[in-house]
Amino acid sequence: MALLKWALIALVISVLAGAFGYTRLEHGAAKIAKLLFFVFLLIFVLILIAAVLGGEAIL
């Protein structure tokens, strides 16, 4: 969950930077947020598939 938290922090930084006109910072933070989110999503799906194939319950 820490990865998702960092993605959300980068997203907030991107939105705030865009609102204040710091476009370079905004683009960089948006790229980082998108990358972290998709890495989190990939890890989540892989763990979900492994749990289903292994027959374990996810709580």
PDB file of N, CA, C, O and CB in Angstrom:
ATOM      1  N   MET A   1       0.814  -1.194   0.000  1.00  0.00           N
ATOM      2  CA  MET A   1       0.000   0.000   0.000  1.00  0.00           C
ATOM      3  C   MET A   1       0.860   1.260   0.000  1.00  0.00           C
ATOM      4  O   MET A   1       0.384   2.338  -0.359  1.00  0.00           O
ATOM      5  CB  MET A   1      -0.927  -0.003   1.196  1.00  0.00           C
ATOM      6  N   ALA A   2       2.095   1.132   0.392  1.00  0.00           N
ATOM      7  CA  ALA A   2       2.973   2.300   0.410  1.00  0.00           C
ATOM      8  C   ALA A   2       3.214   2.823  -0.996  1.00  0.00           C
ATOM      9  O   ALA A   2       3.353   4.030  -1.199  1.00  0.00           O
ATOM     10  CB  ALA A   2       4.303   1.958   1.077  1.00  0.00           C
ATOM     11  N   LEU A   3       3.265   1.922  -1.966  1.00  0.00           N
ATOM     12  CA  LEU A   3       3.478   2.341  -3.352  1.00  0.00           C
ATOM     13  C   LEU A   3       2.311   3.184  -3.839  1.00  0.00           C
ATOM     14  O   LEU A   3       2.509   4.191  -4.518  1.00  0.00           O
ATOM     15  CB  LEU A   3       3.668   1.121  -4.266  1.00  0.00           C
ATOM     16  N   LEU A   4       1.099   2.776  -3.494  1.00  0.00           N
ATOM     17  CA  LEU A   4      -0.085   3.541  -3.882  1.00  0.00           C
ATOM     18  C   LEU A   4      -0.103   4.894  -3.180  1.00  0.00           C
ATOM     19  O   LEU A   4      -0.523   5.893  -3.764  1.00  0.00           O
ATOM     20  CB  LEU A   4      -1.366   2.756  -3.558  1.00  0.00           C
ATOM     21  N   LYS A   5       0.349   4.927  -1.934  1.00  0.00           N
ATOM     22  CA  LYS A   5       0.406   6.189  -1.189  1.00  0.00           C
ATOM     23  C   LYS A   5       1.358   7.171  -1.873  1.00  0.00           C
ATOM     24  O   LYS A   5       1.045   8.354  -2.003  1.00  0.00           O
ATOM     25  CB  LYS A   5       0.853   5.940   0.272  1.00  0.00           C
ATOM     26  N   TRP A   6       2.513   6.681  -2.306  1.00  0.00           N
ATOM     27  CA  TRP A   6       3.470   7.548  -2.987  1.00  0.00           C
ATOM     28  C   TRP A   6       2.939   8.021  -4.340  1.00  0.00           C
ATOM     29  O   TRP A   6       3.215   9.144  -4.761  1.00  0.00           O
ATOM     30  CB  TRP A   6       4.797   6.821  -3.174  1.00  0.00           C
ATOM     31  N   ALA A   7       2.180   7.163  -5.018  1.00  0.00           N
ATOM     32  CA  ALA A   7       1.570   7.567  -6.287  1.00  0.00           C
ATOM     33  C   ALA A   7       0.567   8.697  -6.049  1.00  0.00           C
ATOM     34  O   ALA A   7       0.515   9.653  -6.823  1.00  0.00           O
ATOM     35  CB  ALA A   7       0.874   6.360  -6.970  1.00  0.00           C
ATOM     36  N   LEU A   8      -0.221   8.591  -4.992  1.00  0.00           N
ATOM     37  CA  LEU A   8      -1.184   9.648  -4.680  1.00  0.00           C
ATOM     38  C   LEU A   8      -0.493  10.945  -4.270  1.00  0.00           C
ATOM     39  O   LEU A   8      -0.965  12.030  -4.611  1.00  0.00           O
ATOM     40  CB  LEU A   8      -2.120   9.191  -3.571  1.00  0.00           C
ATOM     41  N   ILE A   9       0.607  10.845  -3.550  1.00  0.00           N
ATOM     42  CA  ILE A   9       1.368  12.042  -3.166  1.00  0.00           C
ATOM     43  C   ILE A   9       1.925  12.728  -4.409  1.00  0.00           C
ATOM     44  O   ILE A   9       1.858  13.952  -4.522  1.00  0.00           O
ATOM     45  CB  ILE A   9       2.520  11.676  -2.191  1.00  0.00           C
ATOM     46  N   ALA A  10       2.473  11.953  -5.340  1.00  0.00           N
ATOM     47  CA  ALA A  10       2.993  12.530  -6.582  1.00  0.00           C
ATOM     48  C   ALA A  10       1.871  13.159  -7.397  1.00  0.00           C
ATOM     49  O   ALA A  10       2.075  14.187  -8.043  1.00  0.00           O
ATOM     50  CB  ALA A  10       3.712  11.458  -7.415  1.00  0.00           C
ATOM     51  N   LEU A  11       0.690  12.553  -7.371  1.00  0.00           N
ATOM     52  CA  LEU A  11      -0.458  13.120  -8.085  1.00  0.00           C
ATOM     53  C   LEU A  11      -0.863  14.458  -7.482  1.00  0.00           C
ATOM     54  O   LEU A  11      -1.145  15.404  -8.218  1.00  0.00           O
ATOM     55  CB  LEU A  11      -1.646  12.147  -8.055  1.00  0.00           C
ATOM     56  N   VAL A  12      -0.897  14.555  -6.162  1.00  0.00           N
ATOM     57  CA  VAL A  12      -1.252  15.815  -5.504  1.00  0.00           C
ATOM     58  C   VAL A  12      -0.214  16.886  -5.817  1.00  0.00           C
ATOM     59  O   VAL A  12      -0.572  18.035  -6.076  1.00  0.00           O
ATOM     60  CB  VAL A  12      -1.375  15.619  -3.978  1.00  0.00           C
ATOM     61  N   ILE A  13       1.052  16.529  -5.797  1.00  0.00           N
ATOM     62  CA  ILE A  13       2.115  17.479  -6.143  1.00  0.00           C
ATOM     63  C   ILE A  13       1.940  17.960  -7.574  1.00  0.00           C
ATOM     64  O   ILE A  13       2.119  19.143  -7.862  1.00  0.00           O
ATOM     65  CB  ILE A  13       3.507  16.836  -5.960  1.00  0.00           C
ATOM     66  N   SER A  14       1.592  17.045  -8.470  1.00  0.00           N
ATOM     67  CA  SER A  14       1.387  17.404  -9.869  1.00  0.00           C
ATOM     68  C   SER A  14       0.234  18.382 -10.032  1.00  0.00           C
ATOM     69  O   SER A  14       0.348  19.356 -10.776  1.00  0.00           O
ATOM     70  CB  SER A  14       1.131  16.159 -10.700  1.00  0.00           C
ATOM     71  N   VAL A  15      -0.868  18.134  -9.348  1.00  0.00           N
ATOM     72  CA  VAL A  15      -2.030  19.018  -9.452  1.00  0.00           C
ATOM     73  C   VAL A  15      -1.713  20.400  -8.877  1.00  0.00           C
ATOM     74  O   VAL A  15      -2.060  21.420  -9.472  1.00  0.00           O
ATOM     75  CB  VAL A  15      -3.242  18.404  -8.722  1.00  0.00           C
ATOM     76  N   LEU A  16      -1.059  20.426  -7.729  1.00  0.00           N
ATOM     77  CA  LEU A  16      -0.706  21.711  -7.118  1.00  0.00           C
ATOM     78  C   LEU A  16       0.293  22.488  -7.976  1.00  0.00           C
ATOM     79  O   LEU A  16       0.173  23.704  -8.126  1.00  0.00           O
ATOM     80  CB  LEU A  16      -0.127  21.488  -5.719  1.00  0.00           C
ATOM     81  N   ALA A  17       1.269  21.791  -8.531  1.00  0.00           N
ATOM     82  CA  ALA A  17       2.252  22.460  -9.385  1.00  0.00           C
ATOM     83  C   ALA A  17       1.584  23.019 -10.637  1.00  0.00           C
ATOM     84  O   ALA A  17       1.919  24.115 -11.087  1.00  0.00           O
ATOM     85  CB  ALA A  17       3.381  21.489  -9.773  1.00  0.00           C
ATOM     86  N   GLY A  18       0.647  22.272 -11.193  1.00  0.00           N
ATOM     87  CA  GLY A  18      -0.083  22.771 -12.363  1.00  0.00           C
ATOM     88  C   GLY A  18      -0.933  23.983 -12.027  1.00  0.00           C
ATOM     89  O   GLY A  18      -1.043  24.912 -12.828  1.00  0.00           O
ATOM     90  N   ALA A  19      -1.532  23.976 -10.849  1.00  0.00           N
ATOM     91  CA  ALA A  19      -2.375  25.101 -10.441  1.00  0.00           C
ATOM     92  C   ALA A  19      -1.558  26.373 -10.240  1.00  0.00           C
ATOM     93  O   ALA A  19      -2.056  27.473 -10.475  1.00  0.00           O
ATOM     94  CB  ALA A  19      -3.125  24.759  -9.158  1.00  0.00           C
ATOM     95  N   PHE A  20      -0.309  26.230  -9.807  1.00  0.00           N
ATOM     96  CA  PHE A  20       0.539  27.391  -9.585  1.00  0.00           C
ATOM     97  C   PHE A  20       1.418  27.741 -10.788  1.00  0.00           C
ATOM     98  O   PHE A  20       2.201  28.690 -10.733  1.00  0.00           O
ATOM     99  CB  PHE A  20       1.404  27.152  -8.385  1.00  0.00           C
ATOM    100  N   GLY A  21       1.288  26.972 -11.876  1.00  0.00           N
ATOM    101  CA  GLY A  21       1.992  27.315 -13.106  1.00  0.00           C
ATOM    102  C   GLY A  21       3.375  26.716 -13.268  1.00  0.00           C
ATOM    103  O   GLY A  21       4.103  27.111 -14.179  1.00  0.00           O
ATOM    104  N   TYR A  22       3.759  25.787 -12.429  1.00  0.00           N
ATOM    105  CA  TYR A  22       5.055  25.128 -12.559  1.00  0.00           C
ATOM    106  C   TYR A  22       4.890  23.916 -13.486  1.00  0.00           C
ATOM    107  O   TYR A  22       4.752  22.786 -13.018  1.00  0.00           O
ATOM    108  CB  TYR A  22       5.616  24.696 -11.153  1.00  0.00           C
ATOM    109  N   THR A  23       4.907  24.155 -14.785  1.00  0.00           N
ATOM    110  CA  THR A  23       4.555  23.092 -15.728  1.00  0.00           C
ATOM    111  C   THR A  23       5.602  21.982 -15.795  1.00  0.00           C
ATOM    112  O   THR A  23       5.247  20.812 -15.939  1.00  0.00           O
ATOM    113  CB  THR A  23       4.358  23.677 -17.104  1.00  0.00           C
ATOM    114  N   ARG A  24       6.870  22.325 -15.693  1.00  0.00           N
ATOM    115  CA  ARG A  24       7.900  21.270 -15.740  1.00  0.00           C
ATOM    116  C   ARG A  24       7.767  20.319 -14.551  1.00  0.00           C
ATOM    117  O   ARG A  24       7.842  19.101 -14.712  1.00  0.00           O
ATOM    118  CB  ARG A  24       9.315  21.895 -15.758  1.00  0.00           C
ATOM    119  N   LEU A  25       7.572  20.871 -13.381  1.00  0.00           N
ATOM    120  CA  LEU A  25       7.391  20.064 -12.174  1.00  0.00           C
ATOM    121  C   LEU A  25       6.116  19.234 -12.283  1.00  0.00           C
ATOM    122  O   LEU A  25       6.078  18.077 -11.863  1.00  0.00           O
ATOM    123  CB  LEU A  25       7.342  20.962 -10.919  1.00  0.00           C
ATOM    124  N   GLU A  26       5.077  19.838 -12.849  1.00  0.00           N
ATOM    125  CA  GLU A  26       3.807  19.136 -13.003  1.00  0.00           C
ATOM    126  C   GLU A  26       3.956  17.908 -13.889  1.00  0.00           C
ATOM    127  O   GLU A  26       3.468  16.830 -13.548  1.00  0.00           O
ATOM    128  CB  GLU A  26       2.753  20.071 -13.580  1.00  0.00           C
ATOM    129  N   HIS A  27       4.631  18.067 -15.029  1.00  0.00           N
ATOM    130  CA  HIS A  27       4.804  16.939 -15.945  1.00  0.00           C
ATOM    131  C   HIS A  27       5.649  15.831 -15.316  1.00  0.00           C
ATOM    132  O   HIS A  27       5.346  14.649 -15.480  1.00  0.00           O
ATOM    133  CB  HIS A  27       5.451  17.413 -17.250  1.00  0.00           C
ATOM    134  N   GLY A  28       6.688  16.203 -14.609  1.00  0.00           N
ATOM    135  CA  GLY A  28       7.526  15.206 -13.953  1.00  0.00           C
ATOM    136  C   GLY A  28       6.780  14.443 -12.875  1.00  0.00           C
ATOM    137  O   GLY A  28       6.871  13.218 -12.798  1.00  0.00           O
ATOM    138  N   ALA A  29       6.048  15.160 -12.047  1.00  0.00           N
ATOM    139  CA  ALA A  29       5.295  14.507 -10.974  1.00  0.00           C
ATOM    140  C   ALA A  29       4.167  13.641 -11.540  1.00  0.00           C
ATOM    141  O   ALA A  29       3.864  12.581 -10.991  1.00  0.00           O
ATOM    142  CB  ALA A  29       4.720  15.557 -10.010  1.00  0.00           C
ATOM    143  N   ALA A  30       3.551  14.084 -12.627  1.00  0.00           N
ATOM    144  CA  ALA A  30       2.482  13.292 -13.245  1.00  0.00           C
ATOM    145  C   ALA A  30       3.036  11.985 -13.816  1.00  0.00           C
ATOM    146  O   ALA A  30       2.400  10.937 -13.699  1.00  0.00           O
ATOM    147  CB  ALA A  30       1.781  14.105 -14.357  1.00  0.00           C
ATOM    148  N   LYS A  31       4.204  12.044 -14.427  1.00  0.00           N
ATOM    149  CA  LYS A  31       4.829  10.824 -14.955  1.00  0.00           C
ATOM    150  C   LYS A  31       5.160   9.852 -13.833  1.00  0.00           C
ATOM    151  O   LYS A  31       4.942   8.647 -13.956  1.00  0.00           O
ATOM    152  CB  LYS A  31       6.103  11.168 -15.744  1.00  0.00           C
ATOM    153  N   ILE A  32       5.684  10.382 -12.748  1.00  0.00           N
ATOM    154  CA  ILE A  32       6.029   9.534 -11.597  1.00  0.00           C
ATOM    155  C   ILE A  32       4.770   8.912 -11.010  1.00  0.00           C
ATOM    156  O   ILE A  32       4.755   7.722 -10.695  1.00  0.00           O
ATOM    157  CB  ILE A  32       6.778  10.351 -10.514  1.00  0.00           C
ATOM    158  N   ALA A  33       3.714   9.707 -10.860  1.00  0.00           N
ATOM    159  CA  ALA A  33       2.461   9.190 -10.307  1.00  0.00           C
ATOM    160  C   ALA A  33       1.887   8.089 -11.184  1.00  0.00           C
ATOM    161  O   ALA A  33       1.417   7.069 -10.679  1.00  0.00           O
ATOM    162  CB  ALA A  33       1.440  10.317 -10.149  1.00  0.00           C
ATOM    163  N   LYS A  34       1.924   8.291 -12.497  1.00  0.00           N
ATOM    164  CA  LYS A  34       1.386   7.290 -13.417  1.00  0.00           C
ATOM    165  C   LYS A  34       2.213   6.007 -13.362  1.00  0.00           C
ATOM    166  O   LYS A  34       1.657   4.908 -13.351  1.00  0.00           O
ATOM    167  CB  LYS A  34       1.353   7.841 -14.855  1.00  0.00           C
ATOM    168  N   LEU A  35       3.530   6.143 -13.328  1.00  0.00           N
ATOM    169  CA  LEU A  35       4.401   4.976 -13.265  1.00  0.00           C
ATOM    170  C   LEU A  35       4.170   4.183 -11.976  1.00  0.00           C
ATOM    171  O   LEU A  35       4.030   2.961 -12.021  1.00  0.00           O
ATOM    172  CB  LEU A  35       5.866   5.404 -13.366  1.00  0.00           C
ATOM    173  N   LEU A  36       4.131   4.861 -10.844  1.00  0.00           N
ATOM    174  CA  LEU A  36       3.927   4.175  -9.563  1.00  0.00           C
ATOM    175  C   LEU A  36       2.562   3.502  -9.503  1.00  0.00           C
ATOM    176  O   LEU A  36       2.436   2.406  -8.958  1.00  0.00           O
ATOM    177  CB  LEU A  36       4.070   5.161  -8.403  1.00  0.00           C
ATOM    178  N   PHE A  37       1.533   4.153 -10.063  1.00  0.00           N
ATOM    179  CA  PHE A  37       0.209   3.560 -10.052  1.00  0.00           C
ATOM    180  C   PHE A  37       0.172   2.282 -10.865  1.00  0.00           C
ATOM    181  O   PHE A  37      -0.397   1.284 -10.422  1.00  0.00           O
ATOM    182  CB  PHE A  37      -0.814   4.543 -10.579  1.00  0.00           C
ATOM    183  N   PHE A  38       0.772   2.294 -12.056  1.00  0.00           N
ATOM    184  CA  PHE A  38       0.736   1.099 -12.889  1.00  0.00           C
ATOM    185  C   PHE A  38       1.614  -0.026 -12.327  1.00  0.00           C
ATOM    186  O   PHE A  38       1.294  -1.200 -12.512  1.00  0.00           O
ATOM    187  CB  PHE A  38       1.179   1.443 -14.300  1.00  0.00           C
ATOM    188  N   VAL A  39       2.694   0.308 -11.657  1.00  0.00           N
ATOM    189  CA  VAL A  39       3.495  -0.709 -10.984  1.00  0.00           C
ATOM    190  C   VAL A  39       2.683  -1.335  -9.852  1.00  0.00           C
ATOM    191  O   VAL A  39       2.691  -2.555  -9.682  1.00  0.00           O
ATOM    192  CB  VAL A  39       4.815  -0.100 -10.441  1.00  0.00           C
ATOM    193  N   PHE A  40       1.976  -0.498  -9.070  1.00  0.00           N
ATOM    194  CA  PHE A  40       1.113  -1.001  -8.016  1.00  0.00           C
ATOM    195  C   PHE A  40       0.033  -1.910  -8.592  1.00  0.00           C
ATOM    196  O   PHE A  40      -0.231  -2.985  -8.055  1.00  0.00           O
ATOM    197  CB  PHE A  40       0.481   0.157  -7.246  1.00  0.00           C
ATOM    198  N   LEU A  41      -0.590  -1.475  -9.682  1.00  0.00           N
ATOM    199  CA  LEU A  41      -1.654  -2.255 -10.306  1.00  0.00           C
ATOM    200  C   LEU A  41      -1.133  -3.600 -10.807  1.00  0.00           C
ATOM    201  O   LEU A  41      -1.799  -4.622 -10.644  1.00  0.00           O
ATOM    202  CB  LEU A  41      -2.279  -1.471 -11.462  1.00  0.00           C
ATOM    203  N   LEU A  42       0.039  -3.606 -11.407  1.00  0.00           N
ATOM    204  CA  LEU A  42       0.641  -4.842 -11.908  1.00  0.00           C
ATOM    205  C   LEU A  42       0.943  -5.804 -10.760  1.00  0.00           C
ATOM    206  O   LEU A  42       0.637  -6.993 -10.850  1.00  0.00           O
ATOM    207  CB  LEU A  42       1.927  -4.533 -12.693  1.00  0.00           C
ATOM    208  N   ILE A  43       1.536  -5.298  -9.691  1.00  0.00           N
ATOM    209  CA  ILE A  43       1.848  -6.154  -8.539  1.00  0.00           C
ATOM    210  C   ILE A  43       0.564  -6.696  -7.917  1.00  0.00           C
ATOM    211  O   ILE A  43       0.504  -7.868  -7.546  1.00  0.00           O
ATOM    212  CB  ILE A  43       2.666  -5.372  -7.483  1.00  0.00           C
ATOM    213  N   PHE A  44      -0.462  -5.857  -7.800  1.00  0.00           N
ATOM    214  CA  PHE A  44      -1.742  -6.291  -7.247  1.00  0.00           C
ATOM    215  C   PHE A  44      -2.352  -7.421  -8.067  1.00  0.00           C
ATOM    216  O   PHE A  44      -2.805  -8.420  -7.509  1.00  0.00           O
ATOM    217  CB  PHE A  44      -2.712  -5.119  -7.179  1.00  0.00           C
ATOM    218  N   VAL A  45      -2.364  -7.269  -9.384  1.00  0.00           N
ATOM    219  CA  VAL A  45      -2.948  -8.299 -10.254  1.00  0.00           C
ATOM    220  C   VAL A  45      -2.147  -9.590 -10.178  1.00  0.00           C
ATOM    221  O   VAL A  45      -2.730 -10.674 -10.140  1.00  0.00           O
ATOM    222  CB  VAL A  45      -3.013  -7.806 -11.710  1.00  0.00           C
ATOM    223  N   LEU A  46      -0.827  -9.496 -10.154  1.00  0.00           N
ATOM    224  CA  LEU A  46       0.000 -10.696 -10.055  1.00  0.00           C
ATOM    225  C   LEU A  46      -0.241 -11.434  -8.738  1.00  0.00           C
ATOM    226  O   LEU A  46      -0.330 -12.662  -8.727  1.00  0.00           O
ATOM    227  CB  LEU A  46       1.479 -10.329 -10.185  1.00  0.00           C
ATOM    228  N   ILE A  47      -0.347 -10.709  -7.649  1.00  0.00           N
ATOM    229  CA  ILE A  47      -0.613 -11.345  -6.356  1.00  0.00           C
ATOM    230  C   ILE A  47      -2.013 -11.948  -6.336  1.00  0.00           C
ATOM    231  O   ILE A  47      -2.213 -13.029  -5.783  1.00  0.00           O
ATOM    232  CB  ILE A  47      -0.454 -10.328  -5.208  1.00  0.00           C
ATOM    233  N   LEU A  48      -2.970 -11.268  -6.928  1.00  0.00           N
ATOM    234  CA  LEU A  48      -4.333 -11.783  -6.999  1.00  0.00           C
ATOM    235  C   LEU A  48      -4.396 -13.073  -7.804  1.00  0.00           C
ATOM    236  O   LEU A  48      -5.059 -14.023  -7.390  1.00  0.00           O
ATOM    237  CB  LEU A  48      -5.261 -10.742  -7.610  1.00  0.00           C
ATOM    238  N   ILE A  49      -3.724 -13.121  -8.935  1.00  0.00           N
ATOM    239  CA  ILE A  49      -3.691 -14.337  -9.761  1.00  0.00           C
ATOM    240  C   ILE A  49      -2.991 -15.466  -9.021  1.00  0.00           C
ATOM    241  O   ILE A  49      -3.458 -16.605  -9.049  1.00  0.00           O
ATOM    242  CB  ILE A  49      -2.983 -14.067 -11.105  1.00  0.00           C
ATOM    243  N   ALA A  50      -1.882 -15.167  -8.362  1.00  0.00           N
ATOM    244  CA  ALA A  50      -1.156 -16.193  -7.616  1.00  0.00           C
ATOM    245  C   ALA A  50      -2.016 -16.756  -6.481  1.00  0.00           C
ATOM    246  O   ALA A  50      -1.984 -17.958  -6.213  1.00  0.00           O
ATOM    247  CB  ALA A  50       0.154 -15.617  -7.053  1.00  0.00           C
ATOM    248  N   ALA A  51      -2.772 -15.902  -5.827  1.00  0.00           N
ATOM    249  CA  ALA A  51      -3.620 -16.356  -4.727  1.00  0.00           C
ATOM    250  C   ALA A  51      -4.765 -17.232  -5.237  1.00  0.00           C
ATOM    251  O   ALA A  51      -5.109 -18.233  -4.609  1.00  0.00           O
ATOM    252  CB  ALA A  51      -4.179 -15.154  -3.958  1.00  0.00           C
ATOM    253  N   VAL A  52      -5.351 -16.857  -6.368  1.00  0.00           N
ATOM    254  CA  VAL A  52      -6.448 -17.653  -6.935  1.00  0.00           C
ATOM    255  C   VAL A  52      -5.943 -19.001  -7.415  1.00  0.00           C
ATOM    256  O   VAL A  52      -6.586 -20.026  -7.187  1.00  0.00           O
ATOM    257  CB  VAL A  52      -7.122 -16.903  -8.093  1.00  0.00           C
ATOM    258  N   LEU A  53      -4.801 -19.004  -8.075  1.00  0.00           N
ATOM    259  CA  LEU A  53      -4.240 -20.265  -8.569  1.00  0.00           C
ATOM    260  C   LEU A  53      -3.738 -21.144  -7.425  1.00  0.00           C
ATOM    261  O   LEU A  53      -3.736 -22.370  -7.532  1.00  0.00           O
ATOM    262  CB  LEU A  53      -3.099 -19.988  -9.549  1.00  0.00           C
ATOM    263  N   GLY A  54      -3.317 -20.518  -6.342  1.00  0.00           N
ATOM    264  CA  GLY A  54      -2.831 -21.281  -5.196  1.00  0.00           C
ATOM    265  C   GLY A  54      -3.939 -21.759  -4.286  1.00  0.00           C
ATOM    266  O   GLY A  54      -3.693 -22.579  -3.401  1.00  0.00           O
ATOM    267  N   GLY A  55      -5.141 -21.276  -4.476  1.00  0.00           N
ATOM    268  CA  GLY A  55      -6.268 -21.705  -3.660  1.00  0.00           C
ATOM    269  C   GLY A  55      -6.330 -21.052  -2.295  1.00  0.00           C
ATOM    270  O   GLY A  55      -7.065 -21.522  -1.427  1.00  0.00           O
ATOM    271  N   GLU A  56      -5.586 -19.990  -2.080  1.00  0.00           N
ATOM    272  CA  GLU A  56      -5.585 -19.298  -0.793  1.00  0.00           C
ATOM    273  C   GLU A  56      -6.672 -18.231  -0.780  1.00  0.00           C
ATOM    274  O   GLU A  56      -6.983 -17.636  -1.812  1.00  0.00           O
ATOM    275  CB  GLU A  56      -4.202 -18.668  -0.506  1.00  0.00           C
ATOM    276  N   ALA A  57      -7.238 -17.997   0.378  1.00  0.00           N
ATOM    277  CA  ALA A  57      -8.216 -16.918   0.543  1.00  0.00           C
ATOM    278  C   ALA A  57      -7.489 -15.610   0.789  1.00  0.00           C
ATOM    279  O   ALA A  57      -6.504 -15.566   1.526  1.00  0.00           O
ATOM    280  CB  ALA A  57      -9.194 -17.222   1.706  1.00  0.00           C
ATOM    281  N   ILE A  58      -7.972 -14.558   0.175  1.00  0.00           N
ATOM    282  CA  ILE A  58      -7.380 -13.227   0.358  1.00  0.00           C
ATOM    283  C   ILE A  58      -8.247 -12.463   1.333  1.00  0.00           C
ATOM    284  O   ILE A  58      -9.440 -12.274   1.095  1.00  0.00           O
ATOM    285  CB  ILE A  58      -7.250 -12.455  -1.001  1.00  0.00           C
ATOM    286  N   LEU A  59      -7.663 -12.029   2.413  1.00  0.00           N
ATOM    287  CA  LEU A  59      -8.422 -11.269   3.418  1.00  0.00           C
ATOM    288  C   LEU A  59      -7.929  -9.859   3.465  1.00  0.00           C
ATOM    289  O   LEU A  59      -8.436  -9.054   4.245  1.00  0.00           O
ATOM    290  CB  LEU A  59      -8.315 -11.909   4.806  1.00  0.00           C
TER     291      LEU A  59
END
